[in-house]
Amino acid sequence: MATAQNHLLERLPRKDRQSLLAQCESVNLVLSDVLCESGTAFRHVYFPTEGFISLVAIVDGSSGVEVGMVGSEGMLGAQMALGVSTAPWHALVQGPGAAWRIPTAVFKRQLAAAPSLLRVMNRYLYVLMTQQANAAACLRFHLIGPRLARWLLMSQDRAHSSSFHLTHEFLAYVLGMRRVGITSAASALQRGGLITYHRGDLTVLDRSGLEQMACTCYASDRAAYARWLG
């Protein structure tokens, strides 16, 4: 049996983890693919192992703003713990890579058979609630520079790499900003020696400096995850 390479799955007892993985298939998350649409029932639950996913809230036909991010620390479809299979947000692949995927009907049976899985999902749901509350407050009260630094740290954590591909258009989309604001903030980080950015290729040069630049939401999110999921 392959290792899970996903923190939530690794927290399950060995027997329950193996039973779940036996029902999963390994898939590749393709950049910019939409895994589910807000208000629609989703067909699969995803446990990323390398790739990562943006959770985007769309209101009144807007282009949307990111309210969460899922990588190997989490899962897409945690609301299944509540008996709900409708997606509350637009889920967009932000970083390509591998994931475990399981049909929702099969996952429901696994939930019924493994109380440990439900316990882990309930804790993760609480962490998501905390992170999304922080995201809402962050959007209202924090400046774009610290918000961008936070977002880059979150992406680096999930990409498991200091380098990844981004465009100003995508950053503006997920951060709910105009492109000119993103360009100005990214240029300031580059002048400060924290990142390099050229034609969509971004590299974090000074992580500790980026952490000092980031708003307090980054440390708060990490603390919530560590407290409830270790």
C-alpha positions, 0 to 999 in steps of 0.5 A: 500500500502506498503511503498517504502523503497527506496529513489528514490521512496520516492521522488516521489509524493504519487500518482505517487509512489503508481501507480508505486508500484502497478505495482511492485513485491517484490523479494529477491536478492540472493547473487552472482546472475547476474541481467543483462549482459553488452551489453544485454537488461534487462528485469526488473528494480530494486529498492533495499530496503535491498539488494545491487548490484555491477555494474561491467565493463568487458573489453576484457574478464577480470574478471572486476572491480566495477564501481558503487554500487546500494542499497536503495538509487538508482535503477538498470536500470536508463538508461531507462530515455534515452530510452535505455534498454541495460545494460552498465555493468554486475550487480551482487548481492553483498548483499542479501535482498529485492527489488521492481522489475518491467518489463521494458515494464511496466516501460516505460509506467510509465515513460510516465505517470509520469514526476516526475519519469523521473525527479528523474531518470535524477538526479540519472543518473547524480549522477551515472555519477559523481560516476563512474567518481570518481571510474575511477580516484580512481582506477588510483590514490588511494592506495588500503588501502584507496580504501578498506576503501571507499568500506567497508563504501559504503557496510555498508551504503547499508547493513544497518548493521555493519556486512556482509559476504565477501571473499578476492576473491570477494573483489579482483574481485570488486576492480580489485586487486590481492588477496594478495593485498586485504589480506594485506590491510584488515590485516592493517585495522584489526590491526588498530582496524577498522574492524574484519575479520574472514572466510569471516565475516567482522564487522566494529568496528570504522566507524569514523576511517574508514572514516578518512582512506578512500580516498576522493571519499567516501565523494565526492560521498555522497556530490553529492548524497545529492546535487541532491537527498537530 
